[in-house]
Amino acid sequence: MDSFLCGEWKKGKGEASTLFNPSTEEALAEASTAGLDLGAAVRFAREKGGPALRAMTFAQRAELLKRLAKGVADLREELIGIGIANAGNTRGDAKFDIDGASATLLYYADLGAKLGEQRVLADGEALPIGRSARLYGQHVLVPREGVAVHINAFNFPAWGMAEKLAVALLAGMPAITKPATATAMMTHRIVQKWVEDKVLPEGALQLLAGGAGDLLSHLRGQDVVAFTGSGSTAAQLRRSENLARYNVHLNVEADSLNAAVLGPDVQDGSETMNLFLAEVAKEITQKAGQKCTAVRRIYVARERVDAVRDALVERLREVKVGNPADEKTTMGPLATAAQLRDVREGIGRLASGAEVATGGAGAVDQKGYFVAPTLLVLREVPAGHPVNEIEVFGPVATMLAYGGAEDLVGQVAAGGGGLVSAVYSDDKEFVQRSVMGIAAHHGRVCIGGEKVAGQTVPPGTVMPQLLHGGPGRAGGGEELGGARGMALYQQRTALQGPRAMIEQLVGAPAAPK
Amino acid sequence: MDSFLCGEWKKGKGEASTLFNPSTEEALAEASTAGLDLGAAVRFAREKGGPALRAMTFAQRAELLKRLAKGVADLREELIGIGIANAGNTRGDAKFDIDGASATLLYYADLGAKLGEQRVLADGEALPIGRSARLYGQHVLVPREGVAVHINAFNFPAWGMAEKLAVALLAGMPAITKPATATAMMTHRIVQKWVEDKVLPEGALQLLAGGAGDLLSHLRGQDVVAFTGSGSTAAQLRRSENLARYNVHLNVEADSLNAAVLGPDVQDGSETMNLFLAEVAKEITQKAGQKCTAVRRIYVARERVDAVRDALVERLREVKVGNPADEKTTMGPLATAAQLRDVREGIGRLASGAEVATGGAGAVDQKGYFVAPTLLVLREVPAGHPVNEIEVFGPVATMLAYGGAEDLVGQVAAGGGGLVSAVYSDDKEFVQRSVMGIAAHHGRVCIGGEKVAGQTVPPGTVMPQLLHGGPGRAGGGEELGGARGMALYQQRTALQGPRAMIEQLVGAPAAPK
């Protein structure tokens, strides 16, 4: 697999990583970035891609995004095949990734069309300052003049890439996208198609298919890194010498121990109960639990734990684990051998002192990186138990018991900051106390109830108009959220001076949210 | 000097630092924080101060800020004396610091009064999501549930502290404020007064008068650090193990090589020229140039350099350097012996290959940390010259020559990111090209021209309604800017669910800018 750098497809010269089919352990491709000149790629983005994008209006950049979305849609069937082969996706998983990519590109194309024929966004209203009516202040948002480096996780090789790219390009920044090597075939194929179709200006997008090499050492204060991956890698990034020295803007999406809470008011057999069971089962098994937004902790009122456990186990036992090339399969393998090892080890750690209600570390034993949907039950959290510490990145969740809303809030917050949690309840007071109690610890909180049963978007689905990110363990980042996501790629600057001059410089309506 | 921690005044037990009068080198006080239990202070803020502030509405927090401002105003004459004695301030410098503190507290009190009887801010409008009209998304801003650690620079012991504190308290976060030890007497006296007046709820404000000890090691993902100081200390902070590991929110204001640009259209003797000369001379000499927003680089069209240099030298030679206890003094000493050493060394480095138009490293030689207003002229920047690298934190600026607007933008941008630069011109095209060319490299850009001559706020004056911060070398932070500044102390959370539930949770107008 080659990389697309400085306008050309290039092969690394060193030892290559092998990409596998995680269902069969068959080797599919090799990738190496050794010896590639990444300093030249950074300069190419800054010198070619940036000026070209900044010369375009939002409407023009929106047109690019539309064409990128069309490129993905045109390849849809081929990409589904790649998702099945290289990522262990079921057909549904692959569509989730691929259609998520198209939908996000189209959402930002729509936003760009609304922003129209401008290049500079006004941020808020003009403010009179000082004693003079002639003296005004106006905040504006302008594109940063560097390159955006996108380091993506293995779980969403299409959506994860498109999500970051749509926002950066619309904001006017060129990108170097680096997929996780293990599942990079999807990203590679999409970028190849875009290059064939000549959608983007020169330097607006480069692909690094393999290790990041010395890429980060070339970055400076106008550059951006958007990283999705593990908390430990994120901490290394934060501490890397030149990101810290030059204050390179860094956005992190990392680990998250997302919670699903069943309200004490929810009756067995009710619409809200069915919604809870359906969404929790989906969040555990979709993409074999390899979503940063998947549910990891399930909170149930103490006296209901047995009944809810049984109902959930029933749903999880319907899941058919296997090679997704077989259409009867409803959950595929984990993406890599390393993930399998980590998940098995993680289940072992979580299971200590817990009841294994279904699944378990060794429940599936066959060729391929398979693990069974696993539900653990932990009625009390023993001291030192890692349920609030480790994210086991597979089809694994732990059910926990809570007393009242206050106990619940404390337990959820003990996760140290998450991307998204969900509260299922129709009791307004419980919703108020629990949702507002956990809000500061999350980037998104969902409420499920009878009024929206059958119409909800499950909590694990990231939507372009709502924030994606969370505090603490989740990395402290902010992506998407409509125009909010562009902030990472924009400098906010206060202009201060004569009113007529300021109006001439801006000449633009306020930034939409 | 004692610290106010966990509701009590406490003295450190170890070796103390001595605070001096920088005009006379007389010792004034001692400070030590050795042996103080800073983990307890962090817990006290989280457990007492945070809940008390979060229970209050914005209007109630605004009342606190008003009373804090009144406390500062009540002490004004005494504080001016402290500024003269401990910080080497002229009376004007001290008033700038003290009145800046009151004005910022009052600005945020006004903002809080407008936000009124709410505790949660809506961020943008509610958005329909998915296919159902019943399913809504709404972003909200809620206070982070930790402590805000404020690490301030020595140059603004009143304003710097108040600026950070006003925003944190209004947002609903308790603070531990740590002034720079050398000039901490001002901060100490103000906090003492506030404590005497019993303005704040328990735990809302603690004072650490001296070294930071192990304070940062106690911070986690709901905590915030707002730092103002040198770029090298900032880089250490960013790399500190537990800030990186727990994604503690960190805002940095660091070095800045602020530029002042004279447009090629500006004629000698014009109002715009006089504005330029007056503001540049003020920015060089106010607080002896010890402002992060002071002008460091002055850009003049190549053919005008000699004439502009002469006019500026004339103004700088009117400055009377001395002990500000003498009323005839118009510029005091640097704050510390270390600053004097650094500034003299910095002048030496900048002067290499440059013309010393006035002042110089050794121009004043008397007891006290004095240095003369110094203007260097550098018609061409020799390879390796540090004019775009080092911030000499004293009354020192370098005049440089530019060709056209494009050359100018490149030279200003070579400073690597700044807090504020100013363009003086009445030529709309030059303003457009230069201001928008440098905007991405700054947090604020000022325009001076004849329409606002005599009414401007000089670029070095930080205003609460406009952003304070800048990319790259300047730290990449964002403070103030009205409600924008509260973002550091708030978690932005997307709520997603049934419309009626969302409206019940928010029940608040959108956040103002």
Interface residues (C-beta under 8 A of the other chain):
Chain A: V120 D123 G124 E125 L127 I129 G130 R131 S132 R134 L135 G137 H139 V140 V142 P143 R144 E145 R220 G221 Q222 G231 A234 A235 R238 R239 E241 L243 A244 R245 Y246 N247 H249 V252 A254 A413 G416 G417 K428 V431 Q432 V435 M436 A439 A440 H441 H442 G443 R444 V445 C446 I447 G448 G449 K451 V452 Q455 T456 V457 P459 M463 Q465 L466 L467 P471 G472 R473 A474 G475 G476 E478 G481 G482 R484 Q491 R492 T493 A494 L495 Q496 G497 P498 A500 M501 I502 Q504 L505 K513
Chain B: V120 D123 G124 E125 L127 I129 G130 R131 S132 R134 L135 G137 H139 V140 V142 P143 R144 E145 R220 G221 Q222 G231 A234 A235 R238 R239 E241 L243 A244 R245 Y246 N247 H249 V252 A254 A413 G416 G417 K428 V431 Q432 V435 M436 A439 A440 H441 H442 G443 R444 V445 C446 I447 G448 G449 K451 V452 Q455 T456 V457 P459 M463 Q465 L466 L467 P471 G472 R473 A474 G475 G476 E478 G481 G482 R484 Q491 R492 T493 A494 L495 Q496 G497 P498 A500 M501 I502 Q504 L505 K513
